[in-house]
Amino acid sequence: MMQEYQEIRERMFERVRFLRKKEKITQEQMAQRLGISRRTYANYERGVHAMPAEVLACIADTFGTSMDYLTGRCE
């Protein structure tokens, strides 16, 4: 179960980072959109801290996708 959880987290961080870079948005710009510091955002993206659901929902909205896509529950 723990391995499965870790895989979901890693997939989520990879997808968030991929979408941000694809849209040519900096970590600073994402942090501003989310109302958090760049350092906090960078820690979320690197997996240092888990992303709160409300942050994940805002990221999904920013990129016009779903939380299920970001977590790898759907393609």
C-alpha positions, 0 to 999 in steps of 0.5 A: 500500500505504501509503495502504491501511495508513493507511486501516485505521489511521484506521478502527480509531481511529474505531471504537474511539473510537465504541465507547468513547463509545457505552458512555460510558467515559472515556479514563481508564477505558479506560486503567485497564482496559488497564493503561496510562496515560490519555496512552498510551491517548489517543495510541493513540486519536488515532493518534499511536502504533500500538496493539499487537495485545494492546491491540487484542485487549483493546479488542475483548474489552471491547466484545464485538467482533472485531479484524477489526471494529475494523480494518474487515475486516468490518462 
